[in-house]
Amino acid sequence: MAENKSGYTVVMPKLGLIMTEALLVEWRRQDGEWIDKGEVLFTLESDKSTLEIESPASGYVRILVTAGKVVPVQTPIAIIESTLEQTTSLPSVSEVAQQSVSLVSEQVAVERHVVAKDSFPSFLAASPRARFLARKAGISLIGIAGSGPRGMIVANDFSNVKQQWRSLRETESKPYASLSGLRAIIAERLTVGWRERPQATLSVELDASNLVSARQQIELETGRKVSYNAFLMLAVARTFVEQPHVNIRLTEKGLVQLQEINIGLAVDTPRGLMVPVIKNVDKKELLEIDQEIQQVARRALEGKSLPDELTNGSFTITNLGAYGVDSFAPIINPPEIGILAVGRIAQRPFVFNGQLAVRETMILSFAFDHRLLDGAPAARFLQRVVQLIERPILLYSHRFI
């Protein structure tokens, strides 16, 4: 949101690294109505949550984009004017803003098929203007039918290319034609994530008897029933501290070492799957993490997650133990490197101290991006998490050694 001579220009906010667009669900003010700074101006629906966005200033609202539209991020959607006279001088719905939605949407489609700027062969017959536009847009000249002399590619040929990108985007979205809102976004993201990330999954059964006992002892001492997810988060965080080479992310500039350990927890909500993130888990104690888990999970269930709670995750934990699931293979939450699937704790036959016994056991499954992590370091990561869960006394302090 930026201030200009005529007032504040309100744009569709970018609330995450991979967020490209959002559904403008509802305006809380009518066109021309007054709003005070800090009051809710509109609600949006992203791939993670429905959020209420506050007005950046006091003034009269001039709506540029009507509710019900999917709007690319950073697109102007309203102006907050200081006087009614300035507001009424604007058109009721800005055609310019509507055009910007289309233009940015096209750019989003083009970005999905970006090619390197130096990948345009010199032997192709193309005008200098066409080569300039191709490099600027990141579109390859290969395969474009030229309409100029002797088949030369000219600037006007790019109107046909844009139409091809539109058709491609419509074709890609057809599988989700029967879906809408958050479910359609989740379906598309998971499909892209599965197609672009060759993931592998490792599973192991562990002895959770000490974990069950530790949880019971904490409840007796404090009166609080600590979530198993809090123990799991601490175990993952400590493993990241000890094995920082796993806490990475692939970006356009290559592999990046993440400086924070932020762990998301998959939450089943009436609107779909949400992943609120607990920040800096390695710097927090068990009870503090447990309290934050309860808070963010409650807001996710109510559809009131804060924008900062849904971004910048390093890793995700998904737990289906409460549903009686023993084990499952999860799908990575992009752009994270991996996800830990947690099954139920149950009494099972298990070799303990060299003898077969009935123990409380659980199955952990670690799905990881095989482009970024090989099998052996992934196995060492999971092995250390298992060791910490089997000896939870190591997790009682946030001061990791």
C-alpha positions in Angstrom: 0.0 0.0 0.0 1.5 3.3 -1.1 0.6 7.0 -0.6 0.2 9.2 -3.6 -1.1 12.7 -4.3 -4.7 11.5 -4.5 -4.5 9.3 -1.4 -3.4 5.8 -0.5 -3.4 3.1 -3.2 -4.4 -0.2 -1.8 -2.9 -3.2 -3.5 -3.5 -7.0 -3.2 -0.8 -7.8 -0.6 1.8 -10.5 -1.1 1.7 -12.6 2.1 4.1 -15.3 1.3 7.1 -16.1 -0.9 5.2 -18.2 -3.3 1.9 -16.3 -3.2 1.0 -15.0 -6.7 -2.7 -14.2 -6.4 -5.7 -14.2 -4.0 -9.5 -14.2 -4.2 -11.0 -10.8 -3.2 -13.8 -12.2 -1.1 -15.6 -9.2 0.3 -15.4 -5.4 0.7 -16.3 -4.2 4.2 -17.1 -0.7 2.8 -19.2 0.4 -0.1 -17.7 2.6 -2.8 -17.6 6.2 -1.5 -18.0 5.3 2.2 -15.8 6.6 4.9 -13.4 4.2 6.7 -11.1 4.8 9.7 -7.5 3.7 9.7 -7.2 0.2 11.2 -10.7 -0.9 10.5 -11.2 -3.9 8.3 -11.3 -2.8 4.6 -11.6 -6.2 2.8 -11.2 -9.9 3.2 -9.1 -12.1 0.9 -8.7 -15.8 0.4 -5.2 -17.1 -0.3 -4.0 -20.7 -0.7 -3.6 -20.8 3.1 -6.4 -18.8 4.8 -9.1 -16.2 4.7 -7.6 -13.0 6.1 -9.0 -9.6 7.1 -7.0 -6.7 5.8 -7.1 -3.4 7.6 -7.3 0.1 6.0 -3.9 1.9 5.9 -5.5 5.3 6.3 -8.7 7.1 7.1 -10.7 8.4 4.1 -13.3 7.7 1.5 -13.1 4.3 -0.2 -12.9 4.2 -4.0 -13.2 0.6 -5.1 -11.2 -0.3 -8.2 -11.8 -4.1 -8.4 -15.1 -5.7 -7.5 -15.4 -8.6 -5.0 -15.3 -12.1 -6.3 -12.3 -11.7 -8.6 -9.0 -13.5 -8.4 -6.4 -10.7 -8.3 -2.6 -11.0 -8.8 -0.5 -9.6 -5.9 0.6 -6.0 -6.0 -2.4 -5.1 -8.2 -4.2 -1.8 -7.2 -7.7 -2.7 -5.9 -8.8 0.5 -4.1 -7.8 4.1 -3.3 -8.4 5.8 0.1 -9.1 9.4 -0.6 -9.0 12.2 2.0 -11.9 14.1 0.6 -15.2 13.1 -1.0 -14.7 15.6 -3.8 -11.5 13.8 -4.9 -13.3 10.5 -4.6 -16.3 11.4 -6.7 -14.0 12.6 -9.5 -12.9 9.0 -10.2 -14.8 6.5 -12.3 -17.0 4.1 -10.4 -14.9 1.1 -11.4 -11.4 1.8 -12.8 -10.9 0.2 -16.2 -7.2 0.7 -15.8 -7.2 -1.5 -12.7 -9.2 -4.2 -14.4 -6.7 -4.1 -17.3 -3.9 -4.4 -14.8 -5.5 -7.6 -13.4 -5.4 -9.1 -16.9 -1.9 -8.0 -17.6 -0.4 -9.2 -14.3 -2.4 -12.5 -14.7 -0.7 -13.0 -18.1 2.7 -12.2 -16.5 2.0 -14.9 -13.9 1.3 -17.4 -16.7 4.4 -16.3 -18.5 6.6 -16.7 -15.4 5.6 -20.4 -15.2 7.4 -20.8 -18.6 10.3 -18.5 -18.2 13.5 -19.2 -20.2 17.0 -17.9 -19.8 17.6 -14.5 -21.5 20.5 -16.0 -23.4 18.6 -18.9 -24.8 17.5 -17.3 -28.1 19.6 -18.7 -30.9 21.1 -16.0 -33.2 20.3 -18.1 -36.3 16.5 -17.5 -35.9 15.1 -14.9 -38.3 13.7 -12.2 -36.0 13.7 -8.5 -36.0 15.7 -6.6 -33.3 12.4 -5.4 -31.8 11.1 -9.0 -31.6 14.3 -10.1 -29.9 14.1 -7.3 -27.4 10.5 -8.1 -26.5 11.3 -11.8 -26.2 14.2 -11.2 -23.8 12.1 -8.7 -21.8 9.2 -11.2 -21.5 11.4 -14.2 -21.0 9.7 -16.0 -24.0 11.7 -18.2 -26.3 11.7 -17.4 -30.0 11.9 -21.1 -30.8 8.6 -22.4 -32.3 7.1 -19.0 -32.9 5.7 -18.6 -36.5 6.9 -15.4 -38.0 4.7 -13.3 -40.2 7.4 -11.0 -41.5 9.3 -11.2 -44.8 10.7 -14.8 -45.4 9.1 -15.9 -42.2 10.8 -13.4 -40.0 9.5 -13.1 -36.4 8.2 -9.5 -35.8 6.8 -7.7 -32.8 3.2 -8.3 -33.8 3.7 -12.0 -33.5 3.8 -11.7 -29.7 0.1 -11.1 -29.6 -0.4 -14.6 -30.8 2.1 -15.9 -28.2 0.2 -14.2 -25.4 -3.0 -15.9 -26.6 -1.1 -19.3 -26.5 -0.1 -18.6 -22.9 -3.7 -17.9 -22.0 -4.8 -21.2 -23.7 -2.1 -23.1 -21.9 -3.2 -21.7 -18.5 -6.8 -22.5 -19.2 -5.8 -26.0 -20.2 -3.7 -26.4 -17.0 -6.7 -25.3 -14.9 -9.3 -27.7 -16.5 -8.6 -30.5 -14.0 -9.8 -28.2 -11.3 -12.8 -26.8 -13.0 -15.2 -28.5 -10.6 -13.3 -27.1 -7.6 -13.3 -23.5 -6.2 -11.8 -21.3 -3.6 -9.2 -22.8 -1.3 -9.8 -26.4 -2.4 -8.9 -25.5 -6.0 -5.7 -23.7 -4.9 -4.7 -26.6 -2.7 -5.3 -29.0 -5.5 -3.2 -27.0 -8.0 -0.3 -26.4 -5.6 0.0 -30.0 -4.5 -0.2 -31.2 -8.1 2.6 -28.8 -9.1 4.6 -29.7 -6.0 4.3 -33.5 -6.8 5.2 -33.0 -10.4 8.2 -30.8 -9.9 9.7 -32.3 -6.8 11.0 -35.9 -6.9 10.3 -36.8 -3.3 11.3 -39.9 -1.5 9.9 -41.3 1.8 11.7 -43.0 4.7 9.8 -44.7 7.5 10.8 -46.1 10.9 9.0 -47.6 13.9 10.2 -46.3 17.3 9.7 -47.0 20.9 7.5 -44.2 22.3 7.1 -45.6 25.8 9.4 -42.9 27.3 7.6 -40.2 25.4 4.2 -41.3 26.8 5.7 -41.5 30.3 7.3 -38.0 30.0 4.0 -36.5 28.9 2.2 -38.1 31.8 4.8 -36.8 34.3 4.6 -33.2 32.9 0.8 -33.4 33.3 1.2 -34.5 36.9 3.6 -31.7 37.7 2.0 -28.8 35.8 -1.6 -29.9 35.2 -1.1 -29.4 31.5 -1.6 -32.1 28.9 1.2 -31.2 26.5 0.7 -32.1 22.8 2.9 -34.8 21.3 3.4 -32.3 18.4 5.3 -30.0 20.8 7.8 -32.9 21.5 8.1 -33.6 17.8 8.7 -30.0 16.9 11.5 -29.8 19.5 13.0 -33.0 18.2 13.0 -31.7 14.6 14.4 -28.3 15.7 17.3 -29.8 17.6 18.1 -32.0 14.6 18.2 -28.9 12.4 20.6 -27.3 14.9 22.9 -30.3 14.8 22.5 -30.9 11.0 22.1 -27.4 9.5 22.8 -28.6 6.0 19.3 -30.0 6.0 17.7 -26.6 6.8 17.9 -25.3 3.2 15.7 -24.1 0.4 16.1 -24.0 -3.4 15.7 -20.5 -4.9 16.4 -19.0 -8.3 19.9 -18.2 -7.0 20.5 -21.7 -5.9 20.5 -23.4 -2.5 20.0 -21.0 0.4 20.9 -21.8 4.0 17.9 -20.8 6.2 18.8 -18.9 9.3 15.6 -19.6 11.2 14.0 -22.9 12.2 10.3 -22.4 11.6 8.1 -25.4 11.7 4.6 -25.7 10.4 1.9 -28.0 11.7 -0.8 -29.3 9.4 -4.3 -28.5 10.8 -7.5 -29.9 9.4 -10.1 -27.1 9.2 -13.6 -26.8 7.8 -12.2 -24.9 4.9 -9.4 -27.3 4.1 -5.8 -28.1 5.2 -4.0 -25.2 6.8 -0.3 -25.0 7.9 0.3 -22.4 10.6 4.0 -21.9 11.4 5.7 -21.7 14.8 8.8 -19.4 14.4 12.2 -20.0 15.9 11.3 -23.3 17.6 14.9 -23.9 18.6 14.8 -20.9 20.9 11.7 -21.9 22.8 10.9 -24.3 25.6 8.5 -27.2 25.4 5.6 -25.6 27.3 5.9 -22.3 25.3 5.8 -24.2 22.0 2.8 -26.2 23.2 0.9 -23.0 24.0 1.7 -21.5 20.6 0.5 -24.6 18.9 -2.8 -24.4 20.7 -3.2 -20.7 19.8 -2.3 -20.9 16.1 -4.4 -24.1 15.7 -7.4 -22.4 17.2 -7.1 -19.4 14.9 -6.7 -21.7 11.9 -9.9 -23.6 12.8 -11.7 -20.2 13.1 -10.3 -19.0 9.8 -8.6 -16.1 11.6 -4.9 -17.0 11.1 -2.6 -14.0 11.1 -0.6 -13.5 7.9 2.7 -14.0 9.6 1.6 -17.3 10.9 1.2 -18.8 7.4 4.6 -18.0 5.8 8.3 -18.7 6.0 8.1 -22.3 7.1 11.2 -24.5 7.1 9.6 -27.8 7.6 6.1 -29.3 8.2 4.8 -31.9 10.7 1.5 -33.7 9.9 -0.1 -35.9 12.5 -2.9 -38.3 11.8 -2.5 -40.4 14.9 -5.7 -39.1 16.4 -7.6 -40.7 13.5 -6.1 -44.1 14.1 -3.7 -44.0 11.2 -0.6 -46.1 11.7 1.6 -44.6 9.0 1.2 -42.7 5.7 3.3 -41.1 3.0 2.9 -37.3 3.1 3.3 -34.7 0.3 5.9 -32.0 0.7 4.6 -28.5 1.4 6.5 -26.4 -1.2 9.0 -24.8 -1.1 10.1 -26.6 2.0 12.6 -29.5 1.9 10.6 -32.0 3.7 7.7 -33.1 5.9 7.3 -35.5 8.8 4.3 -37.8 9.0 3.3 -39.0 12.4 1.2 -42.1 13.0 -0.7 -43.1 16.1 0.9 -44.4 19.3 -0.3 -47.9 20.0 0.8 -51.0 21.9 2.7 -53.3 19.5 5.1 -56.2 19.7 8.6 -54.6 19.8 12.1 -55.9 20.6 13.2 -54.3 23.8 16.5 -55.1 25.6 16.9 -58.0 23.3 13.5 -59.6 24.1 10.2 -59.4 22.4 7.8 -57.2 24.5 4.7 -55.2 24.1 5.7 -51.5 23.9 4.1 -48.2 23.1 5.4 -47.5 19.5 4.8 -45.0 16.7 5.8 -44.8 13.1 7.4 -41.7 11.6 7.7 -41.1 7.9 10.0 -38.5 6.5 9.3 -37.3 2.9 12.1 -35.2 1.4 13.0 -33.4 -1.8 15.5 -35.8 -3.4 16.9 -33.0 -5.5 18.3 -31.3 -2.4 18.9 -34.2 -0.1 20.3 -37.7 -0.7 19.1 -40.8 1.0 21.9 -41.2 3.5 21.7 -37.7 5.0 18.0 -38.0 5.0 18.3 -41.2 6.9 20.6 -39.6 9.5 18.1 -36.8 9.9 15.3 -39.2 10.7 17.5 -41.4 12.8 18.4 -38.4 15.1 14.7 -37.4 15.4 13.9 -40.9 16.5 16.7 -40.9 19.1 15.4 -37.7 20.6 11.8 -38.9 20.7 12.9 -42.2 22.4 14.8 -40.1 25.0 12.6 -37.1 25.5 14.6 -35.9 28.6 17.0 -34.3 26.0 14.2 -32.0 24.9 13.3 -30.5 28.2 15.7 -27.6 27.8 15.7 -25.1 24.9 19.4 -24.7 25.3 20.6 -27.2 22.7 24.2 -28.4 23.0 
